[in-house]
Amino acid sequence: MTAKDHARSRSAARSATTTAGVPTFLVMGAMRSGTTSLAVYLREHPEVFIPREKELHFFDWRWERGVSWYRERFAGAGTRTAVGEATPMYMYYPDARERMASSVPEARLIAILRNPIDRAYSHYWFNRSLAIEDRPFADALAGEPVHEPPGAERHNFMYVDMGRYARQLRAVCEFYPREALLVILFEDLVDRPEQTFSEVCRFLGVDHTRKPGLAGKPNNEYAEYRSRALQKLAWSAPPSVRRAIRKFNRRRVEYPQMDRALHRELASRLSGDIQDLAAWLGRDLSAWTEAS
């Protein structure tokens, strides 16, 4: 599809979109980079609506349910100015980009980027906690395909490839103008949460003087599950039951530090992508390749 085709698609969708054509914004990634924390902060804002189910996965995994199903998720938005959701796979999943542009062409997009080395390791331990990953980290890295594989179910194991951000952001900007995309860094959200939140609010067109009470408090931290069998059972339960099972079954712990040799390997594999992103953003990201 050419740029003109995309423009015509956006124009057609815009003309068909009414005030009920929500959402007005999407937090589209990256996975394990603070999207849950940002969603929690935004829920506190009286002018913002995010459904209880933060990750709707409509544009990647649930597309066949249709736009009507998607709009129903936002039925409680009322007259709030900014209405959105946060599904961190959208930025990475190839089909999601065009689907987003065809359904919500006027949406504002937010990407939170974390050091891709740390992100890969956090992603790995998150999968371990969900009982869907049993390999040592080195084996998981060695077994990762070089390119995005077909099928959303395998994207959960693309630890390195998900951190190649510049390629993903350029692909998004083939469908949306650059000014519709706000890119913030995980470090900014952690180190100066109130200022970063204010920047997000300005971008969304809501009161930027609001200070979230939970700003700076971690969300979605790594946890282990007391029973892996019970955790696997939770996957087939309704959402409310699944949340209750996970809350009962989990215990918060810290995962071990990454092996330095593996850190050096990842830094070597990702250095070109980090430099590319730094040039695209106009930011110094050299600290990302330094071992902690």
N, C-alpha and C positions, 0 to 999 in steps of 0.2 A: 504494500500500500504506500503510495507517495505522500509527500507532505500536503499536497492539495487534497488528496483523498481524506487524510486525517482532518483537515480543516473543514471539509464538507460534512464529515461525520460529526464533528463537534457542533457545527452549526445546526444540523438536523436534530441532534439530541437536545441542544439548547432550546430550540423552538418547541420541542415536545415536553420540556421540563417545566413544571410549575413549582410553586413553593413547597409542594409535597415531594419534589424530586431530591430527596436527601440521599446521602449526606452532603454536607458542604465542605467537609474536610476528611482526609484519611491520614492516619499515622501508618505509613506503609513499610516501615522497617527501621533498622535491621534487627533480626532475631537476637535475643540476649544482649540488647544494647540500651535498655532503659525504657522501652515502650510501655511497659506496665506501670512504671512510676509516673511517666507523663500522663497516662490515662487516668491514674488515681488523682493527680493534681487537677486535671481538667474537670473531673467529675465534681470537684468542690466548687467550681465556678458557677454562679447562678445563671450565666448567659450561655452555658455549654451543656450539651446533652450527649452522653455516651451510653449505649445500652449496657445492661448488667453483664451480658456476654460480650466482653471487650473485643475478642477476636471472632468475627463473623465468618471469615474465610469464604466470603461469597465469590470474589473475583478469582480465587484459585481453585478451591475444592467443591464449592456448592453452587456453581454457576447454573447448573441444570435446574435449580429450584426456581429461577426466574426473578425478574426485578420486583414483581409484586411481593414475593416473599421477603425480599431484602428490605423494601420500604416499610413493611410491617414491623421490622425490628426497631424502627424509629418512631413508632406510633405515639410514644409518650413524650416526644420532644416539645410539644406545645408551641410556644412562640419564641423559644430560645434562638439566639442569633446563630450560634455555631453548633452544628449537629454532625457527629462523626463516629468513627470507630477506629480501632488500632489492630490491624492484622499484619504482623511483621514479615510475613511471607510475600506480600504483594510486590515489594520492590524486586524480589529475586525471581518470582515465578513468571516465565515469559508471557504466557497468555493473559495474565492479570492486567498487564499494562494497557493493552488494546481494549480489553473489556471495561476497564475503568474509564478510559477516554470516551467510549461509546455510551456509557451509562451515566456518568457524572463528570461531564466535560469541564464544568466550572469549578470543580472541587479544588481546594487548596491541599497541597501534599506536604507532609512532614517526614523527613528521614533523620533518624538518630544513628550516628555512626560510632562504633566502638573500635578501638585498636583491634584489627582483625586477628591478631595472634591470640589476644586475650579472649576475643569473642569465640574463636574456634574451640578453645579449651573449655570455656564456660558452656558452650553448646554441647560438647562431648559429655561433660558431667551432668548436664540437664538430661540428656538421653539416658545416661546411666541411672539417674533417679527415677525415670519413667519405666525402667526395666525393658528398654528396647535396644540397649547397647551393652554388650558384654566383652567386647574386644579391648585389649590394652590400647591406649591412645596412639602409640606408634603404629600399631597394626591398622587402626581405623584410618590414619592418615595415608598409610601405604596402599590401602585398598580403595581410596577415593578415586572415582573417575576424573579425568582431566577436565571434561566439559559437563555442562548441565545434562543430566540424563532425562529421558522422557518419563513422565509420570510423577505426580506430586508426592506420592508416597516415598520416593527415594530421595527427595530433596532434604529430608530430615537428617541425612548423613553426609551432606556436602559441607563439611566443616571448614575447609579452606576456600572453596569456590564461593561460598556465600559472602566471604570477606573481600571479594574483588569488587569494590563499591563503584569505582569510576565507570566501569562498563555498564553496570546496572542503572546508574543515574543518567548516563547518556541515553540509554535505551528508553527510560521514562520520558526524557525530554524530547524524544521523537514524537511523543503524543501530547505533551503538555508544554506550554512556554516555561522557560527557566524561572521567570518571576512567580510562577505558581508553586514553586518548590522551595521549601525552607529546609536547609541542612544544618543540624546542630550536632555537636559532639557529645558523646557520653560523659567525657571529662567535664564539660561545661555544666551538664545536668547535675553531676555529683558535687563539683567544687563551688558552683555558684547557682544553686537551684532557683532562687528567687529572680535573679536577673534573667536567667534563661527562660523561666516561665513567663516573665513579662514580655520577652521577645516573641514567644509563641503566641501570646494573647494579642499582641499588636498585629501579628501576621493573620490571625483569625478574625480580627475586627471586633474584639470584645475588650472590656475594661482591663487595661494592662496594669492597673494599680492594685489589683487584688493579689493578696499573698496567700498561697495555699498553706493551710495549717500543717500538712504532712510533708512539706518541702524538705528535702534532704534526708528523709527517712527511707531506708531501703525497702524495696518491694520485690517479690518474686525471687527471693534469695534461694541459693541451693539448699536442698533438703534431701534426706534419704527417707525411704519408706520402710517401716518396721516389717511389713510383709509384702514381698514382691508379688506373691500370688493375689493378694487382695488388691494391689495396685493395678494389676492386669485386668482383674474383674471389673474395676471401676470404669475402664474404657467403654464397656458395653452398657453402662447404667445411664439413666437420664441425667442431664446436666446438674440439677440440684442435688441428686443423690451422689453423683460423681464428686462434686465439691465437698460434700459432707464426709465421704469416705476418705478423700485425700487429706482433709483437715485432721481427721482422727488418726490417720495412718502415718503421717509425716513427722519427721523430727529434723530440726535445723542443725546442720553441721557445716564444717568447712572442708572443701576438697583439698588435696595436697597440691603443693606448688608444682609447676611444670618443670620437667627435666630441662636443664640448661642446653643440652645438646639438641633436644627437640625444639626449644625456643629458637636456637640459631638456625635450624633447618627451616622453620616456618618463616623466620625473618628473611632468609634467602629467597624462599619461594614467593613471598609477598612484597618484597622490596620494590619491584617495578610497579606494581599496582598502587602501592602507597605513594610513590613519587608521582604517578599519574594523577591520583586523586588530589594530592597537595597542589599540583599545578592547576587543576580544574577548579578547586575551591579557593586558591590563593592563600593557603594556610601552611604553616610549617608543621609537618607531621613526622619529623625525624625521630622524635621521642618514641614513636610507636615500634621501632625496630630495636630499641635498647632493652636489654634484659633487666628485669626488676630485681 
